[in-house]
Amino acid sequence: MALVTILDEAKTITERERIVAYLNRYGIDYEQWRPAHQVAVDAPAEEILRAYRQEIDELKTRGGYVTADVIDVTPETPGLEVMLAKFNREHWHDEDEVRFIIAGHGLFHIHPKAGPVIAIEVEAGDLIRVPRGTWHWFNLCADLYTDSGVDRDFLPVCFGVSHIPHDARTALQFRARTKKNVMIPSLSTAGIRGVVLDIEGTTTPIAFVHDVLFSYARSQVRTFLAEHYGSAELLADLQQLREEHAIDVKQDLQPPVLVDGPRDAEIDSIVAYVNWLIDRDRKSTGLKSLQGKIWRQGYVDGTLKAELFADVVPALERWRRAGINISIFSSGSSLAQKLLFAHSEAGDLTGLIDNYFDTTVGSKTDPESYRQIVEALRLPAQDVLFISDVVGELDAAGAAGMRTFLCVRPGNQPQGFAERYQKIQSFGEI
């Protein structure tokens, strides 16, 4: 029998009646079948279909389906890894997806538009129908064999291809009247009205941020402080840095000493503290604001040109044509964000972006930050897609009700628990 887990609530449902009732809330049908006679899992497709003929005919009549196919998946199936990778991405179909498991196990993750992510483990005898247009992903690899036997405690993890047991895995697939199958739909068709993008490791290579932007800030910080010493905009940043420094001292992090004395000595001490923060990649509002002002000069005089992944601009243009709101949420200041997109290697892209959010709304790992963002966008959280390369940020966005993709780019750091999220390597996949 199926096992249903509501991931955000860490709640599991095991009773059949409760499973049926809960899934029905979101238009998902669950049934249990038994064959008209015993049939081997390696039996020909015709024999399997014959064993279930009565149930198939009833289901065809009820749902308007016209064909039934048997899919036999084993570790030797040609192109298995490619096939599993395709179904293990969050997608939807423009027809119902109906699956019946004859042998083995499978794991559906379903994200209804008005509901939480639901993990459904199905086994032999289980039938599930996912309504057309519903975001979901599916993994045939449900069992993990260890030295001591089969580890079935896998929810909510979908195990990869190397963990397929050496037994047949056969599923019965029904195809509805419509012919077109769309694996990754247009966002607007899927109900997405807003996209929020991280920058570092998502739109822009991490190497550009660390090797170019951070290095430029280091090289220019003393000159900038000397030229703008006493200005109102710099005083606000310095006040934030001093407040953060006091916290660092209180926590015994041993930051460089900040001098409140002669001008040159004070500037030297601020430079030392700024570099100390950069070394730690601190997501500091004061630091990020100061860096943005330093980078502004570099962008304006042409020293800096922002690097973007090749798929970013076409995606921004595509989403703009579809009328989707496009926003940025980065630890860099909103000024730094605007400068980056205004001075990219592809030209000024600010006309494609509607909003810029920075850590003044809160930490990127705090769900409240994302609630503030959707409130500012005036959109339901489930209609907003957040894309980032950091699992902790996706956790927070998901807790706020947003849909999420994990962006896997060259040079990105490996993420723990990445299997919880659907991965994309390019915006072209969306």
C-alpha positions as CSV (number, residue, x, y, z in Angstrom):
1,M,0.0,0.0,0.0
2,A,1.1,3.6,-0.6
3,L,2.8,5.7,2.0
4,V,2.2,9.5,1.9
5,T,4.4,12.0,3.5
6,I,3.7,15.8,3.7
7,L,7.3,17.1,3.7
8,D,6.8,20.5,5.2
9,E,4.8,19.1,8.1
10,A,7.0,16.0,8.5
11,K,3.7,14.1,8.6
12,T,3.1,10.5,7.3
13,I,-0.2,8.9,6.4
14,T,-0.4,5.1,6.2
15,E,-4.1,4.3,6.4
16,R,-5.7,3.7,3.0
17,E,-8.9,5.7,3.7
18,R,-6.9,8.7,5.0
19,I,-4.6,8.5,2.0
20,V,-7.5,8.5,-0.4
21,A,-9.2,11.4,1.3
22,Y,-6.0,13.5,1.6
23,L,-4.9,13.1,-2.0
24,N,-8.5,13.8,-3.2
25,R,-8.1,17.3,-1.8
26,Y,-5.7,18.0,-4.6
27,G,-7.4,16.1,-7.4
28,I,-5.1,13.1,-7.1
29,D,-6.7,9.7,-7.3
30,Y,-5.3,6.6,-5.5
31,E,-6.6,3.1,-5.8
32,Q,-5.4,-0.5,-5.1
33,W,-5.9,-3.2,-7.7
34,R,-5.3,-6.9,-7.8
35,P,-4.8,-8.9,-11.0
36,A,-7.6,-11.0,-12.5
37,H,-5.1,-13.9,-12.3
38,Q,-1.5,-14.3,-11.2
39,V,0.8,-12.8,-13.8
40,A,4.6,-12.9,-13.7
41,V,6.4,-9.5,-13.8
42,D,8.4,-10.6,-16.8
43,A,5.3,-11.8,-18.7
44,P,4.7,-10.3,-22.2
45,A,2.8,-7.0,-22.3
46,E,-0.2,-8.6,-23.8
47,E,-0.6,-11.0,-20.9
48,I,-0.2,-8.2,-18.3
49,L,-2.9,-6.1,-20.1
50,R,-5.2,-9.2,-20.3
51,A,-4.9,-9.8,-16.6
52,Y,-6.1,-6.2,-15.9
53,R,-8.5,-5.9,-18.8
54,Q,-11.6,-5.3,-16.7
55,E,-10.0,-2.6,-14.5
56,I,-8.4,-1.0,-17.6
57,D,-11.7,-0.8,-19.5
58,E,-13.4,0.7,-16.5
59,L,-10.7,3.3,-16.1
60,K,-10.7,4.1,-19.8
61,T,-14.5,4.7,-19.6
62,R,-14.2,6.8,-16.5
63,G,-11.3,9.0,-17.6
64,G,-11.7,9.1,-21.4
65,Y,-8.4,7.2,-21.9
66,V,-7.8,5.4,-25.2
67,T,-4.5,3.4,-24.8
68,A,-2.7,1.4,-22.2
69,D,1.0,0.6,-22.4
70,V,3.3,-1.6,-20.3
71,I,6.7,-0.1,-19.4
72,D,9.2,-2.6,-18.3
73,V,12.2,-1.0,-16.5
74,T,15.2,-3.0,-15.3
75,P,18.9,-2.1,-14.6
76,E,19.7,-3.2,-18.1
77,T,17.1,-0.9,-19.8
78,P,19.0,1.1,-22.5
79,G,19.2,4.8,-21.7
80,L,17.9,4.2,-18.2
81,E,20.0,7.0,-16.6
82,V,18.7,9.5,-19.2
83,M,15.2,8.3,-18.7
84,L,15.3,8.6,-14.9
85,A,16.9,12.0,-15.1
86,K,14.1,13.2,-17.3
87,F,11.3,12.0,-15.0
88,N,13.3,13.1,-11.9
89,R,12.9,16.7,-12.9
90,E,9.9,18.6,-11.7
91,H,7.6,18.7,-14.7
92,W,3.9,18.5,-15.8
93,H,1.9,17.0,-18.6
94,D,-1.0,18.4,-20.6
95,E,-2.8,15.1,-20.0
96,D,-3.4,13.1,-16.9
97,E,-0.5,10.8,-15.8
98,V,-1.8,7.5,-14.6
99,R,0.6,4.8,-13.2
100,F,0.0,1.3,-11.9
101,I,2.9,-0.5,-10.3
102,I,3.1,-4.3,-10.9
103,A,6.4,-4.9,-9.2
104,G,9.1,-2.9,-7.4
105,H,8.5,0.5,-5.9
106,G,8.4,4.1,-7.1
107,L,8.3,7.5,-5.5
108,F,6.2,10.4,-6.7
109,H,6.8,14.0,-5.4
110,I,3.7,16.1,-6.2
111,H,3.4,19.9,-5.8
112,P,-0.2,20.9,-6.2
113,K,-0.8,24.6,-7.0
114,A,-2.6,25.2,-3.7
115,G,-0.9,22.6,-1.5
116,P,2.4,21.4,0.0
117,V,4.9,19.1,-1.6
118,I,3.6,15.5,-1.1
119,A,5.8,12.4,-1.3
120,I,4.0,9.3,-2.3
121,E,5.7,5.9,-2.2
122,V,3.9,3.4,-4.4
123,E,4.4,-0.3,-4.6
124,A,2.9,-3.3,-6.4
125,G,-0.9,-3.0,-6.6
126,D,-1.0,0.8,-6.3
127,L,-2.6,3.0,-8.9
128,I,-2.2,6.8,-8.9
129,R,-3.5,9.5,-11.2
130,V,-1.9,12.9,-11.3
131,P,-4.2,15.5,-12.9
132,R,-2.9,17.3,-16.0
133,G,-0.9,20.5,-15.3
134,T,0.2,19.4,-11.9
135,W,3.9,19.8,-11.1
136,H,5.5,16.6,-10.0
137,W,8.5,14.3,-10.4
138,F,9.0,10.6,-10.3
139,N,11.8,8.2,-9.5
140,L,11.6,4.5,-10.2
141,C,14.6,3.8,-7.8
142,A,13.0,3.4,-4.4
143,D,15.0,0.6,-2.7
144,L,18.5,1.0,-1.4
145,Y,20.4,-2.2,-0.8
146,T,23.0,-2.1,2.0
147,D,25.3,-4.7,3.4
148,S,22.6,-5.6,5.9
149,G,19.8,-5.8,3.4
150,V,17.2,-3.4,1.9
151,D,17.0,0.1,3.5
152,R,13.4,1.2,3.0
153,D,13.6,4.3,5.1
154,F,14.2,6.6,2.2
155,L,11.5,9.3,2.2
156,P,11.8,12.0,1.1
157,V,15.0,11.0,-0.8
158,C,14.9,9.7,-4.3
159,F,17.8,7.3,-4.7
160,G,19.8,7.3,-7.9
161,V,20.3,4.7,-10.6
162,S,23.1,2.8,-8.9
163,H,20.7,1.8,-6.1
164,I,18.2,-0.1,-8.4
165,P,17.8,-3.6,-7.1
166,H,18.2,-6.5,-9.5
167,D,14.6,-7.3,-9.9
168,A,12.1,-6.3,-12.6
169,R,10.4,-3.0,-12.3
170,T,7.2,-2.8,-14.4
171,A,4.7,0.0,-14.4
172,L,1.4,0.3,-16.3
173,Q,0.9,3.6,-18.1
174,F,-2.4,5.0,-19.4
175,R,-2.4,7.7,-22.1
176,A,-5.3,10.1,-22.3
177,R,-6.9,11.5,-25.5
178,T,-4.6,14.4,-25.9
179,K,-1.4,13.6,-27.8
180,K,1.1,16.2,-26.8
181,N,3.4,15.5,-23.8
182,V,5.2,18.6,-22.3
183,M,7.9,17.7,-19.8
184,I,8.9,21.3,-18.8
185,P,6.1,23.7,-19.6
186,S,6.2,27.4,-20.1
187,L,6.0,29.0,-16.6
188,S,2.9,31.0,-17.3
189,T,1.1,27.8,-18.5
190,A,2.1,26.1,-15.2
191,G,0.7,29.0,-13.1
192,I,4.0,30.7,-12.4
193,R,3.5,34.5,-12.4
194,G,6.8,35.5,-10.8
195,V,10.4,34.3,-10.9
196,V,12.9,35.3,-8.2
197,L,16.5,34.6,-9.1
198,D,19.7,34.4,-7.0
199,I,22.8,35.8,-8.6
200,E,26.0,34.1,-7.4
201,G,26.1,30.6,-8.8
202,T,22.7,31.0,-10.5
203,T,22.8,33.8,-13.1
204,T,26.5,34.6,-12.7
205,P,29.5,32.3,-12.2
206,I,30.8,32.2,-8.6
207,A,34.3,32.8,-10.0
208,F,33.3,36.2,-11.4
209,V,31.9,37.3,-8.0
210,H,34.9,36.0,-5.9
211,D,37.8,36.5,-8.3
212,V,36.7,39.7,-10.1
213,L,34.2,41.7,-7.9
214,F,35.7,40.8,-4.5
215,S,39.2,41.4,-5.7
216,Y,38.3,44.8,-7.2
217,A,36.6,45.8,-3.9
218,R,39.8,44.9,-2.0
219,S,42.0,46.9,-4.3
220,Q,39.8,50.0,-4.2
221,V,38.4,50.1,-0.7
222,R,41.1,52.3,0.8
223,T,40.9,54.8,-2.1
224,F,37.1,54.9,-1.9
225,L,37.1,55.5,1.8
226,A,39.7,58.3,1.5
227,E,37.8,60.0,-1.3
228,H,34.4,59.8,0.4
229,Y,35.4,60.1,4.1
230,G,32.7,62.1,6.0
231,S,30.0,61.8,3.3
232,A,26.5,60.9,4.4
233,E,26.2,57.7,2.3
234,L,29.5,56.4,3.6
235,L,28.7,57.2,7.2
236,A,25.6,55.0,7.1
237,D,27.6,52.1,5.9
238,L,30.3,52.6,8.5
239,Q,27.7,52.8,11.2
240,Q,26.4,49.3,10.1
241,L,29.9,48.0,10.0
242,R,30.7,49.2,13.5
243,E,27.5,47.6,14.8
244,E,28.4,44.3,13.2
245,H,32.0,44.6,14.5
246,A,30.6,45.0,18.1
247,I,28.7,41.7,17.6
248,D,31.8,40.0,16.3
249,V,33.8,41.2,19.4
250,K,31.0,40.0,21.7
251,Q,31.0,36.6,20.1
252,D,34.8,36.5,20.5
253,L,35.4,36.1,16.7
254,Q,38.5,38.3,17.1
255,P,38.0,40.7,14.2
256,P,40.6,43.4,13.5
257,V,40.4,46.4,15.9
258,L,38.4,49.4,14.6
259,V,40.2,52.7,15.5
260,D,38.2,55.7,16.3
261,G,40.9,58.3,16.0
262,P,43.0,60.0,13.3
263,R,41.6,59.8,9.8
264,D,44.3,57.7,8.2
265,A,44.4,55.3,11.1
266,E,40.6,54.9,11.1
267,I,40.6,54.3,7.4
268,D,43.3,51.6,7.7
269,S,41.4,49.8,10.5
270,I,38.2,49.9,8.4
271,V,40.0,48.4,5.4
272,A,41.4,45.6,7.6
273,Y,37.9,44.8,8.9
274,V,36.3,44.9,5.4
275,N,39.0,42.5,4.1
276,W,38.3,40.3,7.1
277,L,34.6,40.2,6.2
278,I,35.4,39.5,2.6
279,D,37.7,36.6,3.5
280,R,34.7,35.0,5.3
281,D,32.2,35.8,2.5
282,R,30.1,37.5,5.2
283,K,26.6,38.4,4.0
284,S,26.8,41.7,5.8
285,T,24.4,44.5,4.8
286,G,27.0,47.2,5.6
287,L,29.7,45.4,3.7
288,K,27.5,44.7,0.7
289,S,26.3,48.3,0.6
290,L,29.9,49.6,0.7
291,Q,31.0,47.1,-2.0
292,G,28.2,48.2,-4.3
293,K,29.4,51.8,-4.1
294,I,32.9,50.7,-4.9
295,W,31.8,48.6,-7.8
296,R,29.8,51.5,-9.2
297,Q,32.9,53.3,-10.2
298,G,34.4,50.2,-11.8
299,Y,31.2,49.6,-13.8
300,V,30.9,53.2,-14.9
301,D,34.5,53.5,-16.1
302,G,34.3,50.2,-17.9
303,T,36.8,48.3,-15.7
304,L,34.0,45.9,-14.7
305,K,31.7,44.0,-17.1
306,A,29.3,41.5,-15.4
307,E,29.5,37.9,-16.6
308,L,26.3,36.0,-17.0
309,F,25.7,32.4,-18.0
310,A,24.8,32.1,-21.7
311,D,21.2,30.9,-21.0
312,V,20.3,33.8,-18.7
313,V,19.5,36.6,-21.3
314,P,17.3,34.4,-23.5
315,A,15.4,33.2,-20.5
316,L,14.8,36.7,-19.2
317,E,13.6,37.8,-22.6
318,R,11.3,34.7,-22.9
319,W,9.8,35.3,-19.4
320,R,9.3,39.0,-20.1
321,R,7.4,38.2,-23.3
322,A,5.2,35.8,-21.3
323,G,4.4,38.6,-18.8
324,I,6.1,37.0,-15.9
325,N,7.4,39.3,-13.1
326,I,11.2,38.9,-12.8
327,S,13.0,39.7,-9.5
328,I,16.4,39.4,-8.0
329,F,17.1,38.4,-4.4
330,S,20.8,38.5,-3.6
331,S,22.9,39.1,-0.5
332,G,24.6,41.9,-2.6
333,S,23.0,45.3,-2.2
334,S,20.2,46.3,-4.5
335,L,22.6,48.9,-6.0
336,A,25.1,46.2,-6.7
337,Q,22.4,44.1,-8.4
338,K,21.3,46.9,-10.6
339,L,24.9,47.7,-11.6
340,L,25.6,44.1,-12.5
341,F,22.6,43.8,-14.8
342,A,23.1,47.3,-16.2
343,H,26.7,46.6,-17.1
344,S,26.7,43.0,-18.3
345,E,28.7,41.6,-21.2
346,A,25.3,41.4,-23.0
347,G,24.5,45.1,-22.4
348,D,22.0,46.8,-20.1
349,L,19.4,44.2,-19.0
350,T,17.7,46.2,-16.3
351,G,14.7,46.7,-18.6
352,L,14.0,42.9,-18.1
353,I,14.0,43.0,-14.3
354,D,11.1,44.3,-12.2
355,N,12.4,44.2,-8.6
356,Y,15.7,43.9,-6.7
357,F,15.6,42.5,-3.1
358,D,18.7,42.4,-0.8
359,T,19.3,41.5,2.8
360,T,17.4,44.6,4.0
361,V,14.3,42.3,3.8
362,G,16.1,39.7,5.9
363,S,18.5,36.7,5.6
364,K,18.3,34.5,2.6
365,T,17.8,31.5,4.8
366,D,14.9,33.0,6.7
367,P,11.4,32.1,5.4
368,E,10.1,35.5,6.6
369,S,12.3,37.1,4.0
370,Y,10.5,35.3,1.2
371,R,7.1,36.0,2.7
372,Q,8.0,39.7,2.6
373,I,9.1,39.3,-1.1
374,V,5.8,37.6,-2.2
375,E,3.9,40.3,-0.2
376,A,5.8,43.0,-2.1
377,L,5.1,41.2,-5.4
378,R,1.4,40.9,-4.5
379,L,1.4,37.4,-5.7
380,P,0.4,34.1,-4.0
381,A,3.5,32.3,-2.9
382,Q,2.7,29.2,-4.9
383,D,2.7,31.3,-8.1
384,V,6.3,32.4,-7.5
385,L,9.3,30.3,-8.5
386,F,12.7,30.8,-6.7
387,I,15.9,29.6,-8.3
388,S,19.1,29.3,-6.3
389,D,22.2,27.2,-6.0
390,V,22.0,27.0,-2.2
391,V,19.8,24.4,-0.5
392,G,19.4,26.4,2.6
393,E,17.8,29.3,0.6
394,L,15.5,26.9,-1.2
395,D,14.5,25.4,2.2
396,A,13.5,28.9,3.4
397,A,11.6,29.8,0.1
398,G,9.8,26.5,0.2
399,A,8.8,27.0,3.8
400,A,7.2,30.3,2.7
401,G,5.2,28.4,0.0
402,M,7.3,29.3,-3.1
403,R,8.1,26.7,-5.8
404,T,11.8,26.1,-6.1
405,F,14.6,24.8,-8.5
406,L,18.1,24.0,-7.4
407,C,20.5,25.5,-10.0
408,V,23.6,23.4,-10.6
409,R,26.3,25.4,-12.5
410,P,30.0,24.8,-13.2
411,G,32.1,25.8,-10.2
412,N,29.2,25.7,-7.7
413,Q,29.8,24.1,-4.3
414,P,28.2,20.6,-3.8
415,Q,25.0,20.9,-1.7
416,G,23.9,18.7,1.1
417,F,20.4,17.3,0.8
418,A,20.3,18.4,-2.8
419,E,18.2,15.4,-3.7
420,R,15.3,17.2,-2.0
421,Y,15.0,19.6,-5.0
422,Q,14.5,19.4,-8.7
423,K,17.8,20.4,-10.4
424,I,18.3,22.5,-13.5
425,Q,21.7,23.1,-15.2
426,S,20.4,25.8,-17.5
427,F,17.4,28.3,-17.6
428,G,16.8,26.8,-21.1
429,E,15.3,23.8,-19.3
430,I,12.4,25.9,-18.0
